[in-house]
Amino acid sequence: MAKMKTLDWIAITLLIVGGINWGLVGLFDFNLVTFLFGKWDMFVKIIYTIVGLSGLYSIYTLSKL
């Protein structure tokens, strides 16, 4: 198995956080990101964008396997 790079670990961590957030939204209608950073709409959008880019990066990484 190939050694994981730092960027791989960051992407996995962000995907886990995103998955937990979506689980909270689905189960309890509670959005953790907006709860923590709701007053800063631009920051919330940046977080969602970074999590989305992590998903795209993970697709790229899986395609190399």
C-alpha positions as CSV (number, residue, x, y, z in Angstrom):
1,M,0.0,0.0,0.0
2,A,1.3,3.4,-0.9
3,K,2.3,5.9,1.8
4,M,-0.3,8.6,2.3
5,K,0.7,12.2,1.8
6,T,-0.2,15.0,4.2
7,L,-2.7,16.3,1.6
8,D,-4.4,12.8,1.6
9,W,-4.8,12.9,5.4
10,I,-6.2,16.5,5.3
11,A,-8.7,15.4,2.6
12,I,-9.8,12.4,4.6
13,T,-10.2,14.4,7.8
14,L,-12.3,17.0,6.0
15,L,-14.4,14.3,4.4
16,I,-15.1,12.8,7.8
17,V,-16.0,16.2,9.3
18,G,-18.3,16.8,6.3
19,G,-19.9,13.4,6.6
20,I,-20.5,13.9,10.3
21,N,-22.0,17.3,9.5
22,W,-24.3,15.8,6.9
23,G,-25.3,13.1,9.3
24,L,-26.3,15.7,11.9
25,V,-28.3,17.6,9.3
26,G,-30.1,14.5,8.2
27,L,-30.8,13.1,11.7
28,F,-31.3,16.2,13.8
29,D,-31.6,19.1,11.3
30,F,-28.6,20.5,13.0
31,N,-25.8,22.1,10.9
32,L,-22.6,22.1,13.0
33,V,-20.8,24.4,10.5
34,T,-23.4,27.1,10.6
35,F,-23.8,26.7,14.4
36,L,-20.0,27.3,14.9
37,F,-19.5,30.0,12.2
38,G,-23.0,31.2,11.3
39,K,-22.2,34.9,11.8
40,W,-19.5,34.7,9.1
41,D,-21.3,33.6,6.0
42,M,-18.3,33.9,3.8
43,F,-16.3,31.7,6.2
44,V,-19.0,29.1,6.1
45,K,-18.9,29.1,2.2
46,I,-15.2,28.7,2.3
47,I,-15.4,25.7,4.6
48,Y,-18.0,24.0,2.4
49,T,-15.8,24.8,-0.7
50,I,-12.8,23.2,1.0
51,V,-14.7,20.1,2.0
52,G,-16.0,19.8,-1.6
53,L,-12.5,20.2,-3.0
54,S,-11.5,17.4,-0.6
55,G,-14.1,15.2,-2.2
56,L,-12.9,15.9,-5.7
57,Y,-9.3,15.3,-4.6
58,S,-10.3,12.0,-3.1
59,I,-12.0,11.0,-6.4
60,Y,-8.7,11.8,-8.1
61,T,-6.7,9.8,-5.6
62,L,-9.0,6.8,-5.9
63,S,-8.7,6.9,-9.7
64,K,-4.9,6.4,-9.3
65,L,-5.4,3.2,-7.3
